[in-house]
């Protein structure tokens, strides 16, 4: 902890030293210039006045992070902007890869490297393989980062669905902004600003392929626009396609790797095609027996499985390589269409409309289905195909265990067809000749996703095949495969999200102060969000049995619900001082927002910000704001899906008196009873929204702090630097409760609302008191606090000659983030609960929270030529719980990626050529082993493709 503190202290002192040194140098320069100017004071005053007048004629514009329209480029909000050149120089045809490389983004995110969630993905909250990309500012999760288009929400916050040729720039505010934008803007906002006044037409064609000869992507864009005194219109179409890449194409992901204290081992699934059967020791001589009564495990070795002599002992080396079928880059094909326009009716009213449509086909892939008797099928002892004379069925019902891998059925393919429509339209204008302006708009968004899971197993049909003689012990027989294929199913899951919003705003000056006019912006908003999730009948989960018609992994539940939001908000900018000897400018920014949610009640949040310029070149800024996040539709209404967590039942081996003292937690449990050898220690747990579990939710709440400096020295034209110290505190986090937490909390407190989540077998059951299932819905539980420092340095080097030769123009940009703390108390108030600092670690829960991230970009242009070199750094970190046998952690190395781009413009033919290489040195991602699902690496952070070549041709008309 002391080491972490020292690093943060050093980072802060270094950044402040840069600012202080720059300020001192600037002050000396100003002092010298003031002495030189003392004899020409009258002339100075004469030239000053026009500058003041010109400043007042600058057009005020909307600023990300504020409701106030501003002339100032720098405000209290620490915004990082990616202009159009930064977007196109990246070479990626989608916006997700561009944004996810920013240093302020960390933790878990979704992108096209995420294949699936290891099964049917039967929950609306699980979306691996759907081709989407989402961002996680400050590592707080994608649900705490608000994605906007021109300040308006999206029904589906997928970055990849936004047409790249529609975007003028992207503003990223990594700071709490709930008073400006409402719920979800806890970590900050990503605001896509659209192209408004484009004139002409252009066609762009791109292609790319990895140095491994795979992962090809290609696409095309067409944009056309016109503008005049009465208005403008811009439209376009964007198409891109990306080929899938199987994990075995890269050495680091060809097999699942597990880390033990004895060394690295190749592992895989214990569910194998030759089966895993639990049999009496008498039919498996020499096989180790365990349990009470003792049993042994065997697998098919040779023959057709009709004789016990065909089997051998199952051992730990019997593993199936499911990685051989997973994608490390998903397949996707995407088409986008957009139209942006405005029309000026008169000097007081203008009509505007922004609309875009996206259609995406994508897919993820998993290995052939694993299945075992807990899925609801069995093999009777007297079945002719069964040589063991024991019944294979659910062990919880007294049967013997059996599992197998159905390789004959083929891989499980999860296809997604997603359509998104978004339109924002309305009127804006001004109130006569006053300073007041207004706007009124309607925003409508609709997202529809159809997921189809191919080659899933229909359990009744599978059981019928077994009963009719399909020898499940011998899947290598083509005749058996033909019989089993009659039981193949393709369940479908359909998710629809709709957003309807109406909003009205007014902004203007209230009254004048000596330092300037007080500005006020106020507004009212109504929004309704709806979700509907449908599951075909073969995949609907039965909560009593924990099964559905298809295998357990693909079981889901229908869900639907809606939320209505009513909001009032206001912000005022108060100029306190202006052009004083010790205060070039001092402004105070106050904001407030009251939000009423039909699901969770009313919340009011405020903001206080200060902007202080002791001199014209230096801005000192600070913001304190309250943040909140209301429960979203999935957290409220998501239907049940099943998991099987490992738990320890605190009610085993208790006396009658002890059971009476913990009656709520240990219902129906007889005294001195232990079902450890009868019931699995992995009972069914039903993940769901709060409503299906009978729970209620309240908003997450917290505070966001930012203190920073912005220095743009007049003595060094083209240079600017910023340093921001930030902290975000959050409580009542919305999270899925863990099954063990449910048991422990109820055991300690019989009045806990979590007691209702425990379902035990009743007194009439042979295992009375044993755990049947546990509800693990979303709840408010946990506190999180994170802090750090952002530092940027930009320098457009003034033009110079070298020996009479023009070397061109150069520009450099450095953008870094340091995370000092990332503290989480997962179960505040519970016995044994502790606060853990995840800064500098990788975990499945929070993802990659490396302490240092940074990008360094160098741009050059000379005549028709241009080039860019970008370096991206991710610091080393600790992989928590990396060792399977000991639970110890392991180091993960730091990594630096380099990307280059070069372009040439053929002006005569209005044509531009661009070539680039991503991951220039072909860096392999650091391993995180079994903590990374299916790939051994953190696909939310690191590149899996390796060196990648791309090219683009753009023709303008």
Buried (B, 14 or more C-beta within 10 A) or exposed (E): EEEBEEBBEEBBEEBBEBBEEBBEEBBEBBEEEEEEEEEEEEEEEEEEEEEEEEEEEEEBEBBBBBBBBBEBEBBBBBBBBBEBBBBBBBBBBBBBBBBBBBBBBBBBBBBBBBBBBBBBBBBBBBBBBBBBBBBBBBBBBBBBBBBBBBBBBBBBBBBBBBBBBBBBBBBBBBBBBBBBBBBBBBBBBBBBBBBBBBEEBBBBBBBBBBBBEBBEBBBBBBBBBBBEEEBBBBBBBBBBBBBBBBBBBBEBBBBBBBBBEEEEBEBBBBBBBBBBBBBBBEBBEEBEBEEEEEBBBBBBEEEBBBEBEBBBBBEEEBBBBBBBBBBBBBBBBBBBBBBBBBEBEEEBEBBBBBBBBBBBBBBBBBBBBBBBBBBBBBBBBEBEBBBBEBBBBBBBEEBBBBBBBBBBBBBBBBBBBBBBBBBBBBBBBBEEEEEBBBBBBEBBBBBBBBBBBBBBBBBBBBBBBBBEEBBBBBBBBEEBBEBBBEBBBBBBBBBBBBBBBBBBBBBBBEEEEEBBBBBBBBBBBEBBBBBBBBBBEBBBBEBEEBBBBBBBBBBBBBBEBBBBBBBBBBBBBBBBBBEEEEBBBBBBBBBBBBBBBEBBEEBEBBBBBBBBBBBEBBBBBBBBBBBBBBBBBBBBBBBBBBBBBEBEBBBBEBEEEBBEEBEBBBBBBEBEBEBEEBBBEBBBBBBBBBBBBEBBBBBBBBBBBBBBBBBBBEBBEBBBBBBBBBBBBBBBBBBBBBBBBBBBBBBBBEEBEBBBBBBBBEEEEEBBBBBBBBBBBBBBBBBBBBBBBBBBBBBBBEEEEEEEEEEBBBBBBBBBBBBBBBBBBBBBEBEEEEEBBBBBBBBBEBBBBBBBBBBBBBBBBEEEEBBBBBBBBBBBBBBBBBBBEEEEBBEBEBBEBBBBBBBBBEEEEEBBBBBBBBBBEBBBBBBBBBBBBBBBBBBBBBBBBBBBBBBBBBBBE
